[in-house]
Amino acid sequence: MRKRPTLPTLNAKEDMESGFTWEVRANSRHYQKQKQKKSFLCFRWGRYSDNVVRSHKYSPLTFLPLTLFEQFQRAANLYFLLMMVLQCIPAISSIPWYITIIPLLTVLTVRGLKDLVTDMARRRSDSEINSRPCDVLISQSFSAKQWKDLCVGDVLRIHKDQVIPADVLLLCSSEPHSLCYVETADIDGETNLKYRQALNTTHDELTSQPSEEALRAFDGVVLCEEPNNRLYNFRGQLHWRGETFILDNEHVLLRGTVLRNTTFAYGLTIYAGADTKILRNCGKLRVKRTQLERVFNKVVIGIVLSVLLIALFLAIGCGVFSSQVIRQREVLSAVAVFGTPAYTGFLIYWGYIILLSPAMPIALYITFEVIHTIHSKFIGWDLEMYWQQADAPAQARNTSLSEELGQVGYLLSDKTGTLTQNRLLFRQCCIAGEIYGDASVIAEEVKPMDLSWNPFSCGGLYMSAPSLLERLRGQQCPISRQFFTALALCHTVMAQWKEDSPVYQATSPDEEALVGAARELGWVFLSRTRDFIVVSELGVSHQYQLLALVDFTSKRRCMSVLVREPDGGIKLYCKGADTVILERLQKDCPNQERTERALELFAEACLRTLCVAVRSVPEALWEQWSKTLTQAAAMATSERDIVLEKLYDEMERELLLLGVTAIEDRLQEGVPETIALLKQAGIKVWVLTGDKKETAVNIGYSCRLLDPETRLLDWQELRQILQSPDPQVSFAKAGCTELWAENKTISRAKTSVVLTGSELAEFDQRPEWGSSFMSLAEQCQSVLCCRVTPSQKAEIVTLVRKYTSSITMSIGDGANDVNMIKTAHVGVGLAGVEGGQAVQNADFAVSQFRFLQRLLLVHGRWSYSRISLFLCYFLFKTCGFALVHIWFAFFNGFSTQSLYETWFIALYTVLYSASPIMCIAIFEQDVSAESSLKSPELFKCGLKPKLSIHVKLVLHLLYAVYMSLVLFFIPFGVFYNTAYDFQTMAVTVSMAATFTVTIEILMLTKYWTKFNIAAVIVSVIMFFICTRITHSSRLFEKSPVDYYFIGASDNAFANPVVWLTAFLTTWTAFLPSFTVHALNVILSVHDKHKVHSSSSQPVELRSRFRRGTSLRRSSYAISQGAGPGRLINSATSIRRKELSQDQKVTTSNTITDIKL
Amino acid sequence: MASSYKDEDGHISVKKPENTAFKQQRLPAWQPVLTAGTVLPAFFIIGLIFIPIGIGLYVTSNNIKEFEIDYTGLDPSSPCFNCSQNFSWNSTKPCTCSIPFYLEQPYESNVFMYYGLSNFYQNHRRYVKSRDDSQLNGNEESLRKPSKECEPYARHDNRPIAPCGAIANSMFNDTLELFYSDPNGTKTQIPLTATGIAWWTDKHVKFRNPGGNNDNLTAAFQGTTKPINWRRPAYELDSDPENNGFINEDFIVWMRTAALPTFRKLYRIIQRRNTMVPTLPRGNYTLEVVYNYPVRSFDGRKRMIFSTISWMGGKNPFLGIAYITVGSVCFLLGVILLFIHHKYDNRNNNPDISSN
């Protein structure tokens, strides 16, 4: 090994100052391996992660202890375990042990198996990722390795279309200038290509010799920041051969991106595995529990605590009883007193805990899980959410969140791929005031034009304008010819030749659409060199000399090319936002008015528009301009920018308006209708996108999220409001801030906030803004967040979660949405084009955005109402039945005597009362699916119910207490001082309890399927059959101890008093519930009638949306910021600067043919 | 799973969900819509059903004749005062007392004679559990080795107790005899039937003597000892072999524990002999009590009850009253709801009609 330069150590101090503490030495596996992260049991050491993804939890050895540990973290399971242990102690056991252990074991096994299966799936996907191939430079040559073998400091070779395995510093590539193209769809959701370029130094040094040797000898040291989650930032230095080079984001290829259009790229691994930016962005996997479950758990804890408290009182009662009363009773005292009354009380305490434990039975959790699973199945079975094209049904990946869907208050949606198809279509244009094409026709239904005369045509134009073709081919209209020349020239697209036709590679899909449209109509962009653009115009090739290219920036909002035409004249072609172009037009530009009207039309149809203009530049002006430009390029950065801006401004003047292009950003099917419906249902829809502000706003309009009259509140205005001394009060008073007052008088709801990522970052510094922002946002129609990173998306979700009590739902389709999907209460993944990352991490997967309406309004609503019915009823029936023992305690000396036969206790929750409520929880439909979609207002009940679920549960508990009182005291009155024995009373009370819960379910069920009817009948019959069986003489002879109720039911059922008592008890217990039902019916008879009667009308959702008069004019949008214009331009302005800086670039390198 | 097939458009549909009514949640269903018109009458109907039932029950219950004597003897003037005072389980000499009483109405049909105990916690868990059903079912092994539940009444003097346990040990052992005093002064004993007072299942299934149909009960109980408080061993409870040992009906009745601390148990039946003569004519009677059972220590009461029975069993005014009360409440609620409905309807109907 060559002797290392001493540079790193020399610079150590400086490094510390600059914060670059992450050191990577190229080609030194030994050194890096030592520092690799290792772990043994719970000890970890080392600094650098290896490149292995581990998302699984269990190994064969740890499965059993871990799963048991996890399961017993659930308070309920622990509680049941305690109950079971208690029941095994003979001194206190008041019901047999098998009543709890069998259900508990079932629960543990089912849960454990479920966890195991999901973990196996995770393990499989991990190993699939870990064993992806990559080429690593190991001792002189590249050898095929797997991703998991990679470690920091390795030099890699990445092939075309390979996924990059780690965060890599680009050293060089097979392309000129060591350019390379990456697709970042999995990171930011943008499908267009981005370019990365290696440092000139490494490019020159490493490509000059045979690459492997040179790479082998590469011994640079990278010093950079510690691993972080900032996707668009990278700071570092490369120390090599005694020199220091600054590294930034452009030199780095991130894990998860795909190499495109580049045969090979060589890179040095900087961050591996868990240190990579994408994994840092992933967010923690958190176990999601539904709000209802949390409320319910609270109630359960409440019940358990009250049971403990009641047991305590009863135990005290027992202590008193045994000290005062039992002692006098010779027989009783002999059997009932062990030691002191206190000790007796202590035993009785546990005995009562056991006896009252059926109030909160384990069956509840089993049933709850089963119901959740069935609801999830229903989602998967729904044909209306099945997408034929991809053969993809909806999928509930997390089976325990279904009722949460019925309470969603905030929908946070990704844009690209979720709302839009990410397909841009050239739909209309206006040339010289003449509009061609008709955007009101759906793209697929446009009659295709006959383009057979054009050898380069390969389809993809959804515009029908034969008159335009005539004009173009008939050479009648020079303006239209110039319009298309402009489209073919003014762009940054690269052409790649495949089988005699050019394939366009664009960094912006808009440009691709424009150039493609020009190609279809005969102006074919053929190739580009540094200095020339070749365009075939209606079959005739022309070569244009490229004099200058002024690229898009978000500030300038236009781009121009300066070309020398084949005939020698100099022309400036310019395209850009209407506001920019229109103010630069020459005076009395013809057709301006008509074009502006066309712009309005296009804007109404939500098309993205760009104005195209031309200027003939006199030779003298060009010479002077280019001279100034050359001078400017040599200036210092800050000064130069101002001068350049002025220069560009000088050139882009006196334009002649050619026309307007109108591009449709195809929405997913049914998006506007869905959003409108969700808004009606009271759900706030926010859009979070990595895309540009203009695009996001445009999509906001076209998908009906924003109304034309919506007032957009941008960051400046928002900040004013937030900075006002007391924003809350000022909103309330509606007068404090002038701005807000003005809004409010117009229309409060018609305001939307538009933010960008960098502005959002200010929230980090001003945490106190969070709550006021949310209270403002709550009154807004919508919020659009643009240019946000994946972790920012998650932060927004967290913000909403933190400051509202609403349920949040995130929907997205790409890896960039994973974080937000994980953070939201409910995450939905679109099983679309962009990989499977989102779906993998989502709770629900659907194929189309429009399926959300059914998922939320139908399945969510049903699930919520079913599960709240289920929980309330279940607690009612179990508590009502178990609490009877409290009252009975006062009449049996607090002795934990059960009022029921043990078999009844065991079978009551399982057989006699379980199936009807299961049927309700599965089949109940208060409103049909059609009506739910027809009246989305119904969904609001889930958001703001009249009675919160807390109150409902508590009311049901009170009702249960009442029921238990009635269940005990009416039979008590009947049987007091009579010859009826205990067993007859037990049968009577059991019968009354069964009847009461059955009649209650008769009242609750509104949707009687055959299963409901069967379930009710079967449970009642089961009660009689099972009672007779357990009281039969045959079983008694088998085991007299377990079946000692022999003959009790035979005698009881033959006794009219028993029946009369049971009926009276049942009706009295049911009376309050019936009264409330009746009161509800009387008070709400009219509302209900409306819903039911409206259900017959057909649902018309497909009506195509048309916007009314628009207040806005511009719908200018283009999906990308600064394109690779700089690269194309590198021969002119910017390259010169680099030349002056970096003299090592061999000037001989004239291969500027960057045709890809 | 759906099989793989291609649809009209040529798409492969492997995962297409099945179009069944269940999976698409389109099961045919009956959706009863509750209206005021169906709910309100229910209150009145239930009320109208319950009130007559209640009245019927109340009348029936009132027609049942019942006569009760408390013979605990707490009052010094009471004939049983002496017996109640000096008393213990193991006193050898039986204490008798006789209580005269006058029956104002004749009892026509069969008369049931009960003994009633108050403040006796026969439903205390430890007490209820203190028995061995196997032993009582005639299981030989349990006879020799009573279950642990019987402790501390499982063994005595190193011999197993039969029947074991606290319930058996505390069996009611007063003897009640009834004498009719003719107006002319002669005292005739009224025959009391001691059989037919237990449930058939108890007598024939649940309780069995050890040794099966062995006539010699004494031999069957060989090696066991009587419960501590008993005067006689189990096999000497009655002379009738069909009513002796574990299948003695007094014993069986006692072993069927009561639900509440105040209870009655059927003691004897006075059969009607002659259709012309009432079972118990009006007149003077004497109740002769062999006072064995101590209740004073726990403030208990002992009663003797005569009662005729109807289809609903013994006297039970509670049920009738409860039915009448609930029925009336129901009716009242119906009226209140009707009133609310009427008011609400008037307030809401007008805009509703105009909107239609």
Interface residues (C-beta under 8 A of the other chain):
Chain A: S94 V325 Q328 R329 E330 V331 L332 A334 V335 A336 G351 F378 G380 W381 D382 L383 Y386 Q388 Q389 D391 A392 P393 W862 F891 N892 G893 S895 T896 Q897 F923 Q925 A929 I970 F972 G973 V974 F975 Y976 N977 T978 A979 Y980 D981 F982 Q983 T984 M985 A986 K1006 Y1007 W1008 T1009 K1010 F1011 N1012 S1033 F1036 E1037 P1040 V1041 Y1044 I1046 G1047 D1050 N1051 N1055 P1056 V1057 L1060 T1061 L1064 W1067 T1068 L1071 F1074 T1075 H1077 A1078 L1079 V1081 I1082 L1083 V1085 H1086 K1088 H1092
Chain B: D7 D9 H11 I12 S13 V14 K15 K16 P17 E18 N19 K23 Q24 Q25 L27 P28 A29 W30 Q31 P32 V33 L34 T35 A36 V39 L40 A42 F43 I46 F50 I53 L57 W89 Y114 G116 S118 F120 Y121 Q122 N123 H124 R125 R126 Y127 V128 S130 D133 S134 L136 N137 N139 S147 E151 P152 Y153 A166 N169 S170 W199 W200 T201 D202 V205 K206 N229 R256 T257 A258 A259 L260 P261 T262 F263 R264 K265 L266 P294 S297 F298 D299 W311 M312 G313 G314 N316 F318 L319 A322 Y323 V326 V329 C330 L333 L337 I340 H341 Y344 N348 D352
